[in-house]
Amino acid sequence: MKGYPEMEKSLLFLLPSNIGDLVLATPVMRHLFNIMPGAVWDLYGGQAALALIEKHSCVRHVLYSADFDDAKGKLALYWKLRQYEYAVIADMRKTALPFLLPADKKYWRFRKGRCHAVYDFFAVLGPDRPARFPGFLIATEESDRLAALDILTECRISRSPLLIGLNPDANWEKKRWPSEFWPELVRLIKSSFPEAVFLVTGGKKRVDFGMKDVFDYSGKLSLRQTAELLSMAHLFISNDSGPMHIAAALGTPTLGIFGPSQPQRYAPFGRKHEFYQNRALCSTCMTVNCDKDFWCLKHTYPEKIAELALGMLSQGRS
């Protein structure tokens, strides 16, 4: 392709450390893979998030940001990367490395827009971005799929015609829907779909459901195992979180529950997904300190989430 050298191509991806942001940044990686399928990749980012893509067949080196945290570490990172000749450097975490390292093509994320974060990341490509959206990229292994199937067998979920995933967790407490609402949500869905089986996964937050047909694997699975399970679900209901974005990226119909965060930027991306945010009192504030005691989440009642969930389930069966 014009603009790229004919020798073996190496790409350096500087990726967000947050799981959700990394998922939303992967369309850039998929596009570059599409036009440079023989290239090798070096990845730099947070260890937890990189678990989603570090097993991709193109990956050569994986560098975790925690290993290069201080000034001495950043210098060591520079000299380590300096030994490679990169055809492309794509920076989606706002570092100085694209300005310091040589490369034939350099892309960097220079601003935040008001659109969905997917487009914000995709804008890194500038005039080189394709006309059609290339999709997301998540790389699991066969062992992850087999582990997910074992869990379904262990819970006798494999015989259920309707598997619904739940995630009561989020990366900060004030984005978590009240724990007492989750069991009521399950009861409301079961009243219309008694055959439904629920799998709790995606984070470490535990909720006491106290009912059959709800299997809790909170904090027990790797991120790639979680991704495999989410790909098998008929619906995933989640707080605004990394697992919410993973499920949506995998094509699983996803319902996001939003409190103080911004759905216009971070709603599950795609046509088959939905979100709900109670805006009756205030708008998104993106704060951990709320003088209204997080009214938005506490007044998002299970009946409303169940109404949306039941509509999505019915649509999926039509």
Buried (B, 14 or more C-beta within 10 A) or exposed (E): EEEBEEEEBBBBBBBBBBBBBBBBBBBBBBBBBEBBEEBBBBBBBBBBBBBBBBBBEBBEBBBBBEEBEEEEEBEEBBEBBEEBBBBBBBBBBEBEBBEEBEBEBBBBBEEEEEEBBBBBBBBBBEEEBEEEBBEBBBBBEEEBBEBBBEBBEEBEBBEBEBBBBBBBBBBEEBBBBBEEBBBBBBEBBBEEBEEBBBBBBBBEBEBEBEEEBBBBBBEEBEBBBBBBBBBBBBBBBBBBBBBBBBBBBBBBBBBBBBBBBBBBBBBBBBEEBBBBBBEEEBEBBEEEEBEEEBBBBBEBBBEBBBEBBBEBBEEEEE
